[in-house]
Amino acid sequence: MAVDLGLQGTVRLERWNPVTVSLHNSAEALQGEVGVRVWRGSEYRRDLHVTTMTRAVQLPHRARKRFTFSIPIASVTHPIDIFFRSDGQVIAEQQLNLREALSAEHIIVGLSRDLGLDFLATAFQRHTRVAYLRMPELPRVWSGYDSVTAVVVKGVSLQRATAAQWRALHQWVLRGGILVVAGDSQYALLQEPRMRQVLPVEVLGLEEAHGLPALASHYGVPVPEVPLVRLRGRLTAGEVLVGTPEVPLLAQRLLGHGRVVFLAVDYAAQPLDTWPGQKALWNDILQPSDQVDYGRVFAELGLLDDSHPMMKLLSRPILNYPSHTLLSIILMVYCGTLALIFWWMRRRGGGRRRGWVAVVFTVVVASVSAYVFCQERGLRETALLYDLSILEVFYQQAPSADERYARARGHLGVFSPRGGGLALIFQRPDTILRHTFHRGMGKGHEQLNLRLEEQTVLDGIKLDPWSLRVMSVDGMVPAPLLVQAERHATGITIRLKNRGTIPLHGAAVLYRGRLFDLGQIAPGAELFEDLYVSLQSSEGQYETAWQALYKRRGGRSGKSARYLQEVLLQHYFGEAHLSQVSQTPLLIGWLPAPATLVPATGTPTIRGMTLVVSYLVPQNS
């Protein structure tokens, strides 16, 4: 067994990093599982636990197989264990000491035939490392890029990547990654379908030039006037950073939360390879952040646990206990009936037998009534399971509806009034467990098992009575909505299509302080609407966004569903006012179903609610 940690041995703390395990079986055929064991949680909050990720393996005689896991590395305190076991027996095992691993604050992946990016290791204030990968080494799931700051492609065809590799790269860019495409003499590689889909320019060919005056003028650093070859193209989407739309030298376009940057010249050839302004150029391309991601650090330390949506939800009366009025009426009727029977028995003197029969009958009727009307049925289940999800649909122009994606962030809660264990099945196999902790009177046990099969299964969840396990998960799913939008002088025109199997309730568009109700969109239905800002009255100036949307959520829902909606809106919008979040058109809606977990036989009923959001970037912007 051989193990490769990170990208060419480099890891990034507070991120998910790839681990590749290579197995070679020189003995008889084996069947078992390969796994990675990591320590997670915080000693500060006394919630240190082990998460084991496993995959089923079949190893014929003389077989060689490679498996890649994405694992969270929060610190170098605890080692990582990798093992292969068959029939409960560990056959091979290896331990990685993270104190000996190379770590960096920025990791840049180079897909090129040269080593022309080495200068980036010293170009920024924070420690940076460059990892040159071959096409077969590219991650096949988006979480494999979680530690990567940028991917630079030059002289390599992305058409050679497998469908899974291209999907992972595409999803990573949508989530906030930076894809840099640089030019060289092989301009035809940038005219391939996958490149045309994401580039901000249309590459037309090559042209000769003497120097780069636009680059020298922009950065104030002279560029030697030597003969060179650059790509000829025209802007089709996004913006030009250096040059003109007819002759773009440096351009970019937004893709979801990420960016695709186009550089028309070869950074590793003359004159750019020795140009003094190269550091400023790459600062504009990568726009590296020198700030620490305190959100991830605080979450790992448990400092944000009390603000978790599940903790806010459980602080509300989500258990359906009987009202005080109902209890008072039942007690008054019960006590009054007994008092009346005993008064009748005392006054008549006789008929005691009939009187005691009436007493027994009253007690039985009252007991049955209390059992039917006064119980909290959730307390009779093994656990109460909540799935609050936020589905962010990325607005993008894709040639195929199958290449439109949404980010699913799930906030899960398992409350066990009686104690016990259960397993959770996730809807997507590439779902990752970002964060977990426990609360309550009982104890959350320290072993969690994540089985990575056709469906990702999280088992080993064992809770004592009256304890709570809270989880935050992250994943990518096919977009349930097809969204198109175009801004005009008096408003915006939108086109929506519900691709899912569940109606979208309470659909609305928030724009310039106005809230446009779209109603319910049935599965397969398509909506075309012109929204005029001047014809719609504005909402309250000092009203927060979540309050305005909560009042206009539409549909009839029970008390429990209203609590779920309120918590999701508060978590997503915070205390931002309506005017602060409505400069870019925003679509919202509700799916009254879980978006993270799959209902399964033997598991508790999933109480789920999904908030669907999509920022509508106009096509002509």
SULRARA-V487290 format. One record per backbone hydrogen bond with DSSP energy under -1.0 kcal/mol. NH is the residue of the N-H (numbers start at 0). CO is the residue of the C=O. If there is no record, write none. Layout:
nh co
NH CO
NH CO
This chain:
nh co
1 21
3 19
5 17
6 9
9 6
10 101
13 72
16 70
18 68
19 3
20 66
21 1
22 64
24 62
29 58
31 56
32 84
33 54
34 82
35 52
36 80
37 50
39 48
46 41
48 39
49 445
50 37
51 447
52 35
53 449
54 33
56 31
58 29
61 24
62 59
64 22
66 20
68 18
70 16
72 14
79 95
80 36
81 93
82 34
83 91
84 32
85 88
88 85
90 83
91 83
93 81
95 79
99 96
101 8
103 10
104 126
105 126
107 128
108 149
109 130
110 151
117 114
119 116
120 117
121 118
128 105
130 107
132 109
136 133
137 134
143 140
144 141
145 142
147 144
148 106
149 106
150 177
151 108
152 179
153 110
159 156
165 161
166 162
167 163
168 164
169 165
170 166
171 167
172 168
173 169
174 170
175 172
176 171
178 258
179 150
180 260
181 152
182 262
186 184
188 185
189 186
190 187
195 191
196 192
198 194
201 233
203 231
204 231
206 229
208 227
210 225
215 211
216 212
217 213
218 214
219 215
225 223
227 208
229 206
230 263
231 204
233 201
234 244
235 199
236 199
238 251
240 249
241 249
243 246
248 241
249 241
250 261
251 238
252 259
254 257
256 173
257 254
258 176
259 252
260 178
261 250
262 180
263 248
268 265
272 268
277 274
280 276
281 277
282 278
283 279
284 280
285 281
286 282
293 291
296 292
297 293
298 294
299 295
300 296
302 297
307 304
311 307
312 308
313 309
315 312
317 315
320 318
326 322
327 323
328 324
329 325
330 326
331 327
332 328
333 329
334 330
335 331
336 332
337 333
338 334
339 335
340 336
341 337
342 338
343 339
344 340
345 341
346 342
347 343
348 344
349 347
354 350
355 351
356 352
357 353
358 354
359 355
360 356
361 357
362 358
363 359
364 360
365 361
366 362
367 363
368 364
369 365
370 366
371 367
372 368
373 369
378 375
379 376
380 377
383 414
385 412
386 606
387 410
388 608
389 408
390 610
391 406
392 612
393 404
402 399
403 400
405 476
406 391
407 474
408 389
409 472
410 387
411 470
412 385
413 468
414 383
415 466
419 462
421 460
423 457
425 455
426 595
430 427
431 473
433 471
434 471
436 469
438 467
440 465
444 461
447 49
448 458
449 51
450 456
451 53
452 450
456 450
457 423
458 448
460 421
461 459
462 419
463 442
465 415
466 415
467 438
468 413
469 436
470 411
471 434
472 409
473 431
474 407
476 405
478 403
481 496
483 494
485 492
487 490
491 530
492 485
493 528
494 483
495 526
496 481
497 524
498 479
503 520
504 589
506 518
507 587
508 515
509 585
510 513
511 581
513 510
515 508
517 506
518 506
520 503
523 497
524 521
526 495
528 493
530 491
532 489
535 532
538 512
542 539
544 575
547 543
548 544
549 545
550 546
551 547
552 549
561 557
562 558
563 559
564 560
565 561
566 562
567 563
568 564
569 565
570 566
571 567
572 568
573 569
575 572
577 542
585 509
586 613
587 507
588 611
589 504
590 609
592 590
597 424
602 599
606 384
608 386
609 590
610 388
611 588
612 390
613 586
615 584
616 614
618 484
620 617
